[in-house]
Amino acid sequence: MFRRIEDIEAMENKLSTLSIDQINALEAAALELVVDNVVVGCATAITGGTAFCMAVSFFMGGLFGWLLIMKKKILQCDHCSATVAAS
């Protein structure tokens, strides 16, 4: 975020007219906003990471389940009941 030099100078002029208590209150409010943004960012990262891990595990579970239940062709001997893969 870029600001023009004139805007910064105007802000400094306005801040110079404030008392120490007002400057402290302004700094406390600014710090509170920054902390809130950090907390929201961390929560978003944790939620996104969890959702990604769950999506990957669901995909792998579905793939593994599909491999387990897909039809396999086998041949079985009528005489000795031996089985062999047909392919």
Distance bins in CASP14 RR format, pairs under 12 A and 6 or more apart:
PFRMAT RR
TARGET T0000
AUTHOR 0000-0000-0000
RMODE 2
METHOD distances of the structure
MODEL  1
1 7 0 0 0 0 0 1 0 0 0 0 0
1 8 0 0 0 0 0 1 0 0 0 0 0
2 8 0 0 0 0 0 1 0 0 0 0 0
3 9 0 0 0 0 0 1 0 0 0 0 0
3 10 0 0 0 0 1 0 0 0 0 0 0
3 11 0 0 0 0 1 0 0 0 0 0 0
3 12 0 0 0 0 0 1 0 0 0 0 0
4 10 0 0 0 0 1 0 0 0 0 0 0
4 11 0 0 0 0 0 1 0 0 0 0 0
5 11 0 0 0 0 0 1 0 0 0 0 0
5 12 0 0 0 0 0 1 0 0 0 0 0
6 12 0 0 0 0 0 1 0 0 0 0 0
6 13 0 0 0 0 0 1 0 0 0 0 0
7 13 0 0 0 0 0 1 0 0 0 0 0
7 14 0 0 0 0 0 1 0 0 0 0 0
8 14 0 0 0 0 0 1 0 0 0 0 0
8 15 0 0 0 0 0 1 0 0 0 0 0
9 15 0 0 0 0 0 1 0 0 0 0 0
9 16 0 0 0 0 0 1 0 0 0 0 0
10 16 0 0 0 0 0 1 0 0 0 0 0
10 17 0 0 0 0 0 1 0 0 0 0 0
11 17 0 0 0 0 0 1 0 0 0 0 0
11 18 0 0 0 0 0 1 0 0 0 0 0
11 26 0 0 0 0 0 1 0 0 0 0 0
12 18 0 0 0 0 0 1 0 0 0 0 0
12 23 0 0 0 0 0 1 0 0 0 0 0
14 22 0 0 0 0 0 1 0 0 0 0 0
14 23 0 0 0 0 0 1 0 0 0 0 0
14 26 0 0 0 0 0 1 0 0 0 0 0
15 22 0 0 0 0 1 0 0 0 0 0 0
15 23 1 0 0 1 0 0 0 0 0 0 0
15 24 0 0 0 0 0 1 0 0 0 0 0
15 26 1 0 0 1 0 0 0 0 0 0 0
15 27 0 0 0 0 0 1 0 0 0 0 0
15 30 0 0 0 0 0 1 0 0 0 0 0
16 22 0 0 0 0 0 1 0 0 0 0 0
16 23 0 0 0 0 1 0 0 0 0 0 0
17 23 0 0 0 0 0 1 0 0 0 0 0
18 24 0 0 0 0 1 0 0 0 0 0 0
18 25 0 0 0 0 1 0 0 0 0 0 0
18 26 1 0 0 1 0 0 0 0 0 0 0
18 27 0 0 0 0 0 1 0 0 0 0 0
19 25 0 0 0 0 1 0 0 0 0 0 0
19 26 0 0 0 0 0 1 0 0 0 0 0
20 26 0 0 0 0 0 1 0 0 0 0 0
20 27 0 0 0 0 0 1 0 0 0 0 0
21 27 0 0 0 0 0 1 0 0 0 0 0
21 28 0 0 0 0 0 1 0 0 0 0 0
22 28 0 0 0 0 0 1 0 0 0 0 0
22 29 0 0 0 0 0 1 0 0 0 0 0
23 29 0 0 0 0 0 1 0 0 0 0 0
23 30 0 0 0 0 0 1 0 0 0 0 0
24 30 0 0 0 0 0 1 0 0 0 0 0
24 31 0 0 0 0 0 1 0 0 0 0 0
25 31 0 0 0 0 0 1 0 0 0 0 0
25 32 0 0 0 0 0 1 0 0 0 0 0
26 32 0 0 0 0 0 1 0 0 0 0 0
26 33 0 0 0 0 0 1 0 0 0 0 0
27 33 0 0 0 0 0 1 0 0 0 0 0
27 34 0 0 0 0 0 1 0 0 0 0 0
28 34 0 0 0 0 0 1 0 0 0 0 0
28 35 0 0 0 0 0 1 0 0 0 0 0
29 35 0 0 0 0 0 1 0 0 0 0 0
29 36 0 0 0 0 0 1 0 0 0 0 0
30 36 0 0 0 0 0 1 0 0 0 0 0
30 37 0 0 0 0 0 1 0 0 0 0 0
31 37 0 0 0 0 0 1 0 0 0 0 0
31 38 0 0 0 0 0 1 0 0 0 0 0
32 38 0 0 0 0 0 1 0 0 0 0 0
32 39 0 0 0 0 0 1 0 0 0 0 0
33 39 0 0 0 0 0 1 0 0 0 0 0
33 40 0 0 0 0 0 1 0 0 0 0 0
34 40 0 0 0 0 0 1 0 0 0 0 0
34 41 0 0 0 0 0 1 0 0 0 0 0
35 41 0 0 0 0 0 1 0 0 0 0 0
35 42 0 0 0 0 0 1 0 0 0 0 0
36 42 0 0 0 0 0 1 0 0 0 0 0
36 43 0 0 0 0 0 1 0 0 0 0 0
37 43 0 0 0 0 0 1 0 0 0 0 0
37 44 0 0 0 0 0 1 0 0 0 0 0
38 44 0 0 0 0 0 1 0 0 0 0 0
38 45 0 0 0 0 0 1 0 0 0 0 0
39 45 0 0 0 0 0 1 0 0 0 0 0
39 46 0 0 0 0 0 1 0 0 0 0 0
40 46 0 0 0 0 0 1 0 0 0 0 0
40 47 0 0 0 0 0 1 0 0 0 0 0
41 47 0 0 0 0 1 0 0 0 0 0 0
41 48 0 0 0 0 0 1 0 0 0 0 0
42 48 0 0 0 0 0 1 0 0 0 0 0
42 49 0 0 0 0 0 1 0 0 0 0 0
43 49 0 0 0 0 0 1 0 0 0 0 0
43 50 0 0 0 0 0 1 0 0 0 0 0
44 50 0 0 0 0 0 1 0 0 0 0 0
44 51 0 0 0 0 0 1 0 0 0 0 0
45 51 0 0 0 0 0 1 0 0 0 0 0
45 52 0 0 0 0 0 1 0 0 0 0 0
46 52 0 0 0 0 0 1 0 0 0 0 0
46 53 0 0 0 0 0 1 0 0 0 0 0
47 53 0 0 0 0 0 1 0 0 0 0 0
47 54 0 0 0 0 0 1 0 0 0 0 0
48 54 0 0 0 0 1 0 0 0 0 0 0
48 55 0 0 0 0 1 0 0 0 0 0 0
49 55 0 0 0 0 1 0 0 0 0 0 0
49 56 0 0 0 0 0 1 0 0 0 0 0
49 57 0 0 0 0 0 1 0 0 0 0 0
50 56 0 0 0 0 0 1 0 0 0 0 0
50 57 0 0 0 0 0 1 0 0 0 0 0
51 57 0 0 0 0 0 1 0 0 0 0 0
51 58 0 0 0 0 0 1 0 0 0 0 0
52 58 0 0 0 0 0 1 0 0 0 0 0
52 59 0 0 0 0 0 1 0 0 0 0 0
53 59 0 0 0 0 0 1 0 0 0 0 0
53 60 0 0 0 0 0 1 0 0 0 0 0
54 60 0 0 0 0 0 1 0 0 0 0 0
54 61 0 0 0 0 0 1 0 0 0 0 0
55 61 0 0 0 0 0 1 0 0 0 0 0
55 62 0 0 0 0 0 1 0 0 0 0 0
56 62 0 0 0 0 0 1 0 0 0 0 0
56 63 0 0 0 0 0 1 0 0 0 0 0
57 63 0 0 0 0 0 1 0 0 0 0 0
57 64 0 0 0 0 0 1 0 0 0 0 0
58 64 0 0 0 0 0 1 0 0 0 0 0
58 65 0 0 0 0 0 1 0 0 0 0 0
59 65 0 0 0 0 0 1 0 0 0 0 0
59 66 0 0 0 0 0 1 0 0 0 0 0
60 66 0 0 0 0 0 1 0 0 0 0 0
60 67 0 0 0 0 0 1 0 0 0 0 0
61 67 0 0 0 0 1 0 0 0 0 0 0
61 68 0 0 0 0 1 0 0 0 0 0 0
61 69 0 0 0 0 0 1 0 0 0 0 0
62 68 0 0 0 0 1 0 0 0 0 0 0
62 69 0 0 0 0 0 1 0 0 0 0 0
62 70 0 0 0 0 0 1 0 0 0 0 0
63 69 0 0 0 0 0 1 0 0 0 0 0
63 70 0 0 0 0 0 1 0 0 0 0 0
64 70 0 0 0 0 0 1 0 0 0 0 0
71 86 0 0 0 0 0 1 0 0 0 0 0
71 87 0 0 0 0 0 1 0 0 0 0 0
72 83 0 0 0 0 0 1 0 0 0 0 0
72 84 0 0 0 0 0 1 0 0 0 0 0
72 85 1 0 0 1 0 0 0 0 0 0 0
72 86 0 0 0 0 1 0 0 0 0 0 0
72 87 0 0 0 0 1 0 0 0 0 0 0
73 83 0 0 0 0 0 1 0 0 0 0 0
73 84 0 0 0 0 0 1 0 0 0 0 0
73 85 1 0 0 1 0 0 0 0 0 0 0
73 86 1 1 0 0 0 0 0 0 0 0 0
73 87 1 0 0 1 0 0 0 0 0 0 0
74 81 0 0 0 0 0 1 0 0 0 0 0
74 82 0 0 0 0 0 1 0 0 0 0 0
74 83 1 0 1 0 0 0 0 0 0 0 0
74 84 1 0 0 1 0 0 0 0 0 0 0
74 85 1 0 1 0 0 0 0 0 0 0 0
74 86 1 0 1 0 0 0 0 0 0 0 0
74 87 0 0 0 0 1 0 0 0 0 0 0
75 81 0 0 0 0 0 1 0 0 0 0 0
75 82 0 0 0 0 1 0 0 0 0 0 0
75 83 1 0 0 1 0 0 0 0 0 0 0
75 84 1 0 1 0 0 0 0 0 0 0 0
75 85 1 0 0 1 0 0 0 0 0 0 0
75 86 1 0 1 0 0 0 0 0 0 0 0
75 87 0 0 0 0 0 1 0 0 0 0 0
76 82 1 0 0 1 0 0 0 0 0 0 0
76 83 1 0 1 0 0 0 0 0 0 0 0
76 84 0 0 0 0 1 0 0 0 0 0 0
76 85 0 0 0 0 0 1 0 0 0 0 0
76 86 0 0 0 0 0 1 0 0 0 0 0
77 83 1 0 0 1 0 0 0 0 0 0 0
77 84 0 0 0 0 1 0 0 0 0 0 0
END
